[in-house]
């Protein structure tokens, strides 16, 4: 019985530490990809995850970062002269020719729609002169959006042991990129005529779910031997916008099926809820404060957010498991009198002017120290007196024996 109780306590502790935000529905997807995540694209709340923090190799979904950096450079209308290094790129290309002049926007289209590795190198060299310098920009960008377990060394995702990310980080990166109108427009393009010096064709977007899964609006797939199949998908349907990332899928078909299964699960089980501006929130002292802006959280259907206001004036919206989904400053914390007294005391001490309270404390410390010293002195004197007495008694005893 004792062992059973220990096991139950341990199990509960482990469950409490598990950072999973999922509905408890019976239709939770069973997927083949080794890692996956689904987030609400508006709130960032995690709706489903499987090993989403595990280190993975991204392959061509790396180009999401390259694309958004190019768009945000403000140089889309400028012309790029293609280098020999770019023209000789390995893997999927748009067949750029050395010396060819191509608008930066066209390179971004070839990068994101047709997954051109040559376009990726041309973009990197134009924006940062060389690949390592552009990789630094990529890593700075990743940190800016909170992708803290990601490291890039190239703009196209060709395998390198130091080029890695996580499903959760890729969701954050894509969430940021999809807020950009230009990026969103490019990744949602199904087909685009391409006329270049080395290739004339119609590009067809490699994100197959643009045709096969209702509501899909992009964004990118990828594959190298070491990463297997990676896929990032943005879907907007039924008042919910989600970003789904699957990594290390055993096949292209498995990645697509996994993504659709996760998406179906999300749309069936979750809804985004809005607490509108003007809503009055009652706090512990009975006062009410009106929200100055809309607050949004995503929860299982039928579940309402739990509102909690901290002593510091922060409103926390939690789910049924107690996980904080959103924190919003409701009011400024007012200093209490005790804090004012403490501050005054500290200021007086720093200024070298002792307060009455400080003087009392100081005097008490001195008095207590003096009593301790006196007590120690009396103990020592008593021990010495007893020692002398014992010596005298031993001398008397020896005389009596004689």
C-alpha positions as CSV (number, residue, x, y, z in Angstrom):
1,X,0.0,0.0,0.0
2,X,2.8,2.4,0.9
3,X,4.5,1.7,-2.5
4,X,1.3,2.4,-4.3
5,X,0.9,5.7,-2.5
6,X,4.4,6.7,-3.4
7,X,3.8,5.8,-7.1
8,X,0.6,7.9,-7.2
9,X,2.2,10.9,-5.6
10,X,5.2,10.7,-8.1
11,X,2.8,10.3,-11.0
12,X,0.8,13.4,-10.0
13,X,4.0,15.4,-9.6
14,X,5.1,14.5,-13.1
15,X,1.8,15.4,-14.6
16,X,1.8,18.8,-12.9
17,X,5.2,19.5,-14.5
18,X,4.1,18.6,-18.0
19,X,3.7,21.8,-20.1
20,X,1.0,20.5,-22.4
21,X,-2.0,22.6,-23.3
22,X,-4.4,20.3,-25.0
23,X,-8.1,19.4,-25.0
24,X,-9.0,16.2,-23.3
25,X,-11.0,15.0,-26.4
26,X,-11.1,11.4,-27.5
27,X,-10.0,12.4,-31.0
28,X,-6.5,13.4,-30.2
29,X,-4.4,12.6,-33.3
30,X,-2.0,9.7,-33.5
31,X,0.7,10.9,-35.9
32,X,3.8,9.4,-37.4
33,X,6.1,12.5,-37.5
34,X,8.6,12.5,-34.6
35,X,7.9,16.0,-33.6
36,X,4.9,18.4,-34.0
37,X,3.1,21.4,-32.6
38,X,-0.1,23.4,-33.3
39,X,-0.5,26.9,-32.1
40,X,-3.1,29.6,-32.4
41,X,-1.6,32.1,-34.8
42,X,-3.2,35.0,-33.0
43,X,-2.6,34.2,-29.3
44,X,0.4,31.8,-29.6
45,X,-1.4,29.3,-27.3
46,X,-0.2,25.7,-27.8
47,X,-3.2,23.5,-28.8
48,X,-1.3,20.3,-29.5
49,X,2.2,19.1,-29.2
50,X,4.4,16.0,-29.6
51,X,8.0,16.3,-28.6
52,X,7.8,19.9,-29.7
53,X,10.9,21.0,-27.9
54,X,13.1,18.3,-29.3
55,X,16.1,19.3,-31.4
56,X,15.4,18.7,-35.1
57,X,16.9,19.5,-38.5
58,X,14.6,21.9,-40.5
59,X,15.6,21.4,-44.1
60,X,13.9,23.9,-46.4
61,X,11.5,25.3,-43.9
62,X,14.6,27.3,-43.0
63,X,13.6,29.5,-46.0
64,X,10.8,31.0,-44.0
65,X,13.4,32.9,-42.1
66,X,15.4,33.9,-45.3
67,X,12.2,35.1,-46.9
68,X,10.9,37.3,-44.1
69,X,14.4,38.8,-43.6
70,X,14.5,39.7,-47.3
71,X,11.0,41.2,-47.2
72,X,11.7,43.3,-44.1
73,X,15.0,44.6,-45.6
74,X,12.9,47.1,-47.6
75,X,14.9,46.3,-50.8
76,X,12.4,44.1,-52.7
77,X,12.4,46.4,-55.7
78,X,16.2,46.4,-56.0
79,X,18.1,44.2,-58.5
80,X,20.4,41.4,-57.4
81,X,23.3,40.2,-59.6
82,X,23.5,36.5,-59.2
83,X,27.0,35.1,-58.2
84,X,28.6,32.0,-59.5
85,X,28.3,30.6,-56.0
86,X,24.5,31.0,-56.1
87,X,24.2,29.7,-59.6
88,X,26.0,26.4,-58.6
89,X,23.8,25.7,-55.6
90,X,22.9,22.1,-54.8
91,X,19.4,20.7,-54.7
92,X,16.1,22.4,-55.8
93,X,16.7,25.5,-57.9
94,X,15.1,28.1,-60.1
95,X,18.1,27.8,-62.4
96,X,19.6,31.2,-61.9
97,X,22.5,32.2,-64.2
98,X,25.7,33.8,-63.1
99,X,25.6,37.5,-63.8
100,X,21.8,37.5,-64.2
101,X,20.0,40.5,-62.7
102,X,16.9,39.5,-60.7
103,X,14.7,41.7,-58.5
104,X,14.9,40.7,-54.9
105,X,11.1,40.2,-54.7
106,X,11.4,37.7,-57.6
107,X,14.1,35.8,-55.7
108,X,11.9,35.6,-52.6
109,X,9.1,34.2,-54.8
110,X,11.4,31.6,-56.2
111,X,12.6,30.8,-52.7
112,X,9.3,30.3,-51.0
113,X,7.1,29.0,-53.9
114,X,9.7,26.7,-55.6
115,X,12.1,26.3,-52.7
116,X,15.1,27.6,-54.8
117,X,18.4,27.0,-53.0
118,X,20.1,29.2,-55.6
119,X,17.7,32.0,-54.8
120,X,18.4,31.6,-51.1
121,X,22.2,32.1,-51.6
122,X,21.6,35.0,-53.9
123,X,19.5,36.7,-51.3
124,X,22.0,36.0,-48.5
125,X,24.9,37.4,-50.4
126,X,23.0,40.5,-51.4
127,X,21.8,41.3,-47.9
128,X,24.9,40.4,-46.0
129,X,27.8,39.9,-48.5
130,X,28.4,36.3,-47.4
131,X,26.6,33.3,-46.0
132,X,28.1,33.4,-42.4
133,X,27.1,37.0,-42.0
134,X,23.6,36.3,-43.2
135,X,23.4,33.3,-40.8
136,X,24.2,35.8,-38.0
137,X,21.2,37.9,-39.1
138,X,19.1,34.7,-39.1
139,X,20.1,33.8,-35.5
140,X,19.5,37.4,-34.3
141,X,16.0,37.2,-35.8
142,X,15.3,33.8,-34.2
143,X,16.2,35.3,-30.7
144,X,14.0,38.3,-31.4
145,X,10.9,36.2,-31.9
146,X,11.7,33.9,-29.0
147,X,13.1,30.9,-30.9
148,X,15.8,30.3,-28.3
149,X,16.6,26.7,-29.2
150,X,17.4,27.4,-32.9
151,X,20.7,27.9,-34.7
152,X,21.2,28.5,-38.4
153,X,24.3,28.3,-40.5
154,X,22.9,28.7,-44.1
155,X,19.9,30.3,-45.8
156,X,18.4,27.2,-47.5
157,X,18.4,24.4,-44.9
158,X,20.9,22.1,-46.5
159,X,22.1,19.7,-43.8
160,X,24.7,20.8,-41.2
161,X,24.9,19.4,-37.7
162,X,25.0,23.0,-36.4
163,X,21.8,23.9,-38.3
164,X,18.9,23.0,-36.1
165,X,15.6,24.1,-34.5
166,X,12.5,22.8,-32.8
167,X,8.9,22.5,-33.9
168,X,7.9,25.0,-31.3
169,X,10.5,27.5,-32.5
170,X,9.5,27.1,-36.1
171,X,5.9,27.8,-35.0
172,X,7.0,31.1,-33.4
173,X,9.0,32.1,-36.4
174,X,6.1,31.4,-38.7
175,X,3.7,33.2,-36.5
176,X,5.8,36.3,-36.8
177,X,6.3,35.9,-40.6
178,X,2.6,35.4,-41.3
179,X,1.8,38.8,-39.8
180,X,3.6,40.4,-42.8
181,X,1.2,41.0,-45.7
182,X,3.8,40.6,-48.4
183,X,5.1,37.3,-46.9
184,X,1.5,36.0,-46.5
185,X,0.7,36.9,-50.1
186,X,3.8,35.1,-51.5
187,X,3.4,31.8,-49.5
188,X,-0.3,31.6,-50.5
189,X,0.5,31.9,-54.2
190,X,-0.4,28.6,-55.9
191,X,1.2,29.2,-59.3
192,X,3.4,31.9,-60.7
193,X,4.9,32.4,-64.2
194,X,8.7,32.4,-64.1
195,X,10.8,33.9,-66.8
196,X,14.5,33.9,-66.3
197,X,17.6,33.6,-68.4
198,X,18.1,30.0,-67.4
199,X,14.5,28.8,-67.0
200,X,11.0,29.7,-68.3
201,X,8.2,27.9,-66.6
202,X,5.2,28.2,-64.3
203,X,6.2,27.7,-60.6
204,X,3.8,25.5,-58.6
205,X,3.8,26.0,-54.9
206,X,5.4,22.9,-53.1
207,X,2.9,23.3,-50.2
208,X,0.5,20.7,-51.5
209,X,-2.1,21.4,-48.8
210,X,-3.0,24.7,-50.6
211,X,-5.0,22.4,-52.9
212,X,-5.9,19.5,-50.5
213,X,-6.8,21.0,-47.1
214,X,-9.6,23.7,-46.9
215,X,-8.4,27.0,-45.3
216,X,-4.7,26.5,-46.0
217,X,-2.8,29.7,-46.7
218,X,0.8,28.4,-46.9
219,X,3.6,28.1,-45.9
220,X,6.6,25.7,-46.7
221,X,7.8,22.1,-46.9
222,X,11.3,20.6,-46.7
223,X,13.4,17.5,-47.0
224,X,16.9,16.3,-46.7
225,X,18.0,12.8,-45.7
226,X,19.0,13.7,-42.2
227,X,15.8,15.7,-41.4
228,X,13.3,13.5,-43.3
229,X,10.1,15.4,-44.2
230,X,9.4,18.7,-42.5
231,X,6.2,20.8,-43.1
232,X,4.9,24.1,-41.9
233,X,1.2,24.9,-42.6
234,X,-1.0,27.9,-41.8
235,X,-4.7,27.3,-41.8
236,X,-7.6,29.7,-41.2
237,X,-11.0,28.3,-40.7
238,X,-14.1,28.6,-38.5
239,X,-12.8,31.7,-36.7
240,X,-9.6,30.0,-35.8
241,X,-6.1,30.6,-37.3
242,X,-3.5,27.9,-36.6
243,X,0.1,27.2,-37.5
244,X,1.0,23.5,-37.6
245,X,4.6,22.2,-37.7
246,X,5.5,18.6,-38.3
247,X,9.1,17.4,-38.3
248,X,10.9,14.2,-39.2
249,X,8.0,12.6,-41.0
250,X,8.8,9.2,-42.5
251,X,7.3,10.3,-45.9
252,X,5.8,13.3,-47.6
253,X,2.4,11.7,-47.5
254,X,2.8,11.0,-43.7
255,X,3.6,14.7,-43.1
256,X,0.5,15.9,-45.0
257,X,-1.8,13.4,-43.3
258,X,-0.3,14.2,-39.9
259,X,-0.9,17.9,-40.5
260,X,-4.5,17.4,-41.5
261,X,-5.1,15.2,-38.5
262,X,-3.7,17.8,-36.2
263,X,-5.7,20.5,-37.9
264,X,-9.0,18.5,-37.7
265,X,-8.3,18.0,-34.0
266,X,-7.8,21.7,-33.5
267,X,-10.9,22.9,-35.3
268,X,-13.1,20.3,-33.6
269,X,-11.9,21.0,-30.1
270,X,-10.8,24.6,-29.7
271,X,-12.2,28.1,-30.0
272,X,-10.7,31.6,-29.6
273,X,-12.4,33.7,-26.9
274,X,-12.3,37.4,-26.6
275,X,-12.8,39.5,-23.5
276,X,-13.7,42.8,-25.0
277,X,-12.3,46.2,-23.9
278,X,-14.5,47.8,-21.3
279,X,-15.2,44.6,-19.4
280,X,-15.0,45.3,-15.7
281,X,-12.7,43.1,-13.6
282,X,-13.4,42.9,-9.9
283,X,-10.3,42.6,-7.7
284,X,-9.9,41.3,-4.1
285,X,-10.6,44.7,-2.4
286,X,-13.9,45.0,-4.2
287,X,-12.7,47.6,-6.7
288,X,-13.4,47.2,-10.4
289,X,-11.1,48.0,-13.3
290,X,-12.2,48.2,-17.0
291,X,-10.0,46.6,-19.6
292,X,-8.5,49.1,-22.0
293,X,-8.1,46.6,-24.8
294,X,-9.5,43.3,-26.1
295,X,-7.9,40.2,-24.6
296,X,-7.8,36.9,-26.5
297,X,-7.2,33.3,-25.4
298,X,-7.7,30.0,-27.0
299,X,-9.4,27.2,-25.0
300,X,-11.2,23.9,-25.5
301,X,-14.8,24.6,-26.6
302,X,-17.1,25.3,-23.8
303,X,-14.3,26.1,-21.3
304,X,-14.2,29.7,-19.9
305,X,-10.9,31.4,-18.9
306,X,-10.3,31.6,-15.1
307,X,-9.5,35.2,-14.1
308,X,-7.1,35.9,-11.3
309,X,-5.7,39.3,-10.3
310,X,-2.4,39.3,-8.5
311,X,-1.5,41.7,-5.6
312,X,0.7,43.6,-8.1
313,X,-2.3,44.4,-10.4
314,X,-1.8,41.8,-13.1
315,X,-4.7,40.0,-14.6
316,X,-4.0,36.3,-15.3
317,X,-6.2,34.3,-17.6
318,X,-5.8,30.6,-16.9
319,X,-7.2,27.3,-18.4
320,X,-8.9,24.6,-16.3
321,X,-5.5,23.1,-15.4
322,X,-4.3,26.4,-14.0
323,X,-1.8,27.2,-16.8
324,X,-1.4,30.9,-17.3
325,X,-2.3,31.7,-20.9
326,X,-2.1,35.4,-20.8
327,X,-0.9,38.1,-18.3
328,X,-2.2,41.7,-18.6
329,X,-1.4,44.7,-16.4
330,X,-4.8,45.7,-15.0
331,X,-3.7,48.5,-12.7
332,X,-0.5,50.0,-11.2
333,X,0.4,48.7,-7.7
334,X,0.2,51.4,-5.1
335,X,2.9,51.5,-2.4
336,X,1.7,50.6,1.1
337,X,2.6,52.6,4.3
338,X,4.9,49.8,5.5
339,X,6.8,50.1,2.2
340,X,7.0,53.9,2.7
341,X,8.4,53.5,6.2
342,X,10.9,50.9,5.0
343,X,12.0,53.3,2.2
344,X,12.3,56.2,4.6
345,X,14.4,54.1,7.0
346,X,16.6,53.0,4.1
347,X,17.0,56.5,2.9
348,X,17.9,57.8,6.3
349,X,20.5,55.0,6.8
350,X,22.0,55.8,3.4
351,X,22.1,59.5,4.3
352,X,23.8,58.7,7.6
353,X,20.9,60.0,9.7
354,X,19.6,57.2,12.0
355,X,15.9,57.1,12.7
356,X,14.4,56.5,16.2
357,X,13.6,52.9,15.2
358,X,17.1,52.4,13.9
359,X,18.5,53.8,17.2
360,X,16.3,51.5,19.3
361,X,17.4,48.5,17.3
362,X,21.0,49.5,17.6
363,X,20.7,49.9,21.3
364,X,19.0,46.6,21.7
365,X,21.8,44.9,19.8
366,X,24.4,46.5,22.1
367,X,22.5,45.6,25.2
368,X,22.0,42.0,24.2
369,X,25.7,41.7,23.2
370,X,26.7,43.0,26.6
371,X,24.4,40.6,28.5
372,X,25.9,37.7,26.5
373,X,29.5,38.8,27.4
374,X,28.5,39.2,31.1
375,X,26.9,35.8,31.1
376,X,30.0,34.2,29.6
377,X,32.2,36.0,32.2
378,X,30.1,34.6,35.1
379,X,30.2,31.1,33.7
380,X,34.0,31.2,33.4
381,X,34.3,32.6,36.9
382,X,32.1,29.8,38.3
383,X,34.1,27.1,36.5
384,X,37.3,28.5,37.9
385,X,35.8,28.7,41.4
386,X,34.7,25.0,41.2
387,X,38.2,24.0,39.9
388,X,39.9,25.7,42.9
389,X,37.4,24.1,45.3
390,X,38.1,20.6,43.9
391,X,41.8,21.1,44.3
392,X,41.4,22.1,48.0
393,X,39.3,19.0,48.7
394,X,41.8,16.7,47.1
395,X,44.6,18.2,49.3
396,X,42.5,17.7,52.4
397,X,41.7,14.1,51.4
398,X,45.4,13.3,50.9
399,X,46.2,14.7,54.4
400,X,43.5,12.6,56.0
401,X,44.9,9.5,54.4
402,X,48.4,10.1,55.8
